[in-house]
Amino acid sequence: MAFPLLGPGRTLRRIQEELETMRVNDVAWRDGRAFTLTYSAGTDVLEVAQDAYQRFANENALNTDAFPSLGTMAKDVVATVLGWTHAPDTGSGFMTSGGTESLLLAVRAAREGRRNQSKIWSDLNIVLPTSAHAAFEKACSYFDVTSRRVAVTTDWRADVQAMADAVDDKTILLVASAPQYPQGVIDPVAEIAALARASEINCHVDACMGGVTLTYLERLGHDIAPWDFRVDGVTSISVDLHKYGYTSKGAGVLVHRTKELRNDQTFVTDNWLGGTYGSSGILGTKSGGPIASAWAVMHYLGDNGYERVTESARTTALAIANHIDRHPSLVLLAQPDATLLSFTTSDEQLDIFTLADNLRRRGWYLDRQGPPPSLHLTVNAIHNNVMTLFLAHLDEAVSESMSGADASPGTSRGAYGTID
Ligand SMILES: Cc1ncc(COP(=O)(O)O)c(C=O)c1O
């Protein structure tokens, strides 16, 4: 059987109808039904994001000589993130397409830095807790670096002594997360950074999830464990805008303590027939949409807007955590340090993934993860509107999952990311 060609062109109206038909089974994230993958601070913010995105969707940020507007917006966005992370005057960064690209580049920068400095080319490694994001594995695979994972402590935070034991003269990077994704707790950044400094190793703080939230929680007067450039020894930080910055997908920032460190991230060649090619990240051609959307949403919300949506997400996360903590059959894995949390069950009659299936039937989408088998919630501003309904459905779904009506093990463990 040959693969089909496109057939005759269709009208815009028909295309729109077909697009809407295809999405009927998609999770209703705009209504707050997804506790993963998507973020919403309300329809007005979405409108700003989408309006800016579509204005620049087909502009190309590969060369801002042609589109100085995108250069101006990106610089402004990066400057804001340097401010959020309390970078010194030497601080410098670039926009990326999101967390994964930022983490890839942090590893790549550490590798280039070490190669330039000490001419050590092979068998390099990074030392990181088991809780650090999967994208570090991708980075190690792409850049031929070994990942040395170190078990976390019983409170799910990085075990600094064990990390110290794993460091050797081929270690190029130590990693801390603020917060880590699986249980939502902040690693002891100050201790990890001190270890890195003492060993003259780069230290990356993955604040892809927490960069915006922790900044504004601190401004609101919350006590936040140190995580940014005010910590000696931190050399780079990633902050995603398409998460708690509430901008369109494809926007993150990687900031470095100095421009020299940032130089290790960039790539320049003239070894072809097309002239000098320089790029800050993995992509070549890149849409101006995410840059414009980030710029627009950040200035639309402003500091007061971010304080409002951050407070809302935090309050909702704590209320959900509290409900789970008091539930007789559920076990909260850790009190959330920001807005991410996860839970499992202590009840042998309850299969946690069956519970996820039963929540899905009620329209809720939660991440399934492990080890240990558990469910994960990325709570954001939209969830304040639906929290009461969610908690009622959660209780109902727990009872249903234990009543024998559907006591079979959950249909699937699910996956955080897919290949398709
Ligand atoms: C802590 C952390 N780092 C990095 C990433 C990767 O970000 P992205 O999916 O935007 O590539 C995530 C994604 O959830 C994350 O939670």
The ligand as an ORCA input file, in Angstrom:
! r2SCAN-3c Opt
* xyz 0 1
  C      12.175     20.668     36.377
  C      12.004     20.581     34.887
  N      13.054     20.814     34.089
  C      12.954     20.750     32.749
  C      11.771     20.421     32.129
  C      11.701     20.290     30.640
  O      10.959     21.320     30.083
  P      10.298     21.247     28.638
  O       9.256     20.188     28.681
  O       9.776     22.635     28.465
  O      11.337     20.949     27.639
  C      10.654     20.176     32.932
  C       9.372     19.831     32.320
  O       8.390     19.594     32.967
  C      10.773     20.250     34.341
  O       9.744     19.964     35.147
*
